[in-house]
Amino acid sequence: MNHERYFEFINLYIDNQLGDRESAELFAHLGTCEACREFMKATMRVRSYIAGQELAEVPSALDYRVLASVRREAAAVREKKSWFAPVWFTRISIPLPAAASIIFLAIVGSLLFSPLLSQQPPQRVEIPAPLVSKLPPSLQNSFGLNK
């Protein structure tokens, strides 16, 4: 059984943020589930313990120091603006096997594509005359085979 949903309901109930329908569903589930009842009891004990504690005294100067620190950080960000390093100043760290693989692929790729770049014009093939004579005259004219 998935108790996470009911744990969420318990937390919302303790914070007085659970609706009527969800409250009814929660208490119906608590009537049948021991684990959720124990979770509810433990959560209520923690809440009552925290409510019984005294608030800590915080010096008023702490507020000023925190706010001053935030202002200094904001001013530093504004002064810094958007400085960036050009690409040629950027250091790239690539492991040796990866670099070797990249170089290997570049070499193989250049060898594969070099014949495509230096292609010679196609050579004209001569068709034997007995074969040309067997073709219909319309095909001979369209291919320019009749002499």
Sequence and secondary structure as in RCSB ss.txt:
>XXXX:A:sequence
MNHERYFEFINLYIDNQLGDRESAELFAHLGTCEACREFMKATMRVRSYIAGQELAEVPSALDYRVLASVRREAA
AVREKKSWFAPVWFTRISIPLPAAASIIFLAIVGSLLFSPLLSQQPPQRVEIPAPLVSKLPPSLQNSFGLNK
>XXXX:A:secstr
   HHHHHHHHHHHTT   HHHHHHHHHHHTT HHHHHHHHHHHHHHHHHHHS      HHHHHHHHHHHHHHHH
HHHHH S    GGG      HHHHHHHHHHHHHHHHHHHHHHT          HHHHHHS HHHHHHHT   
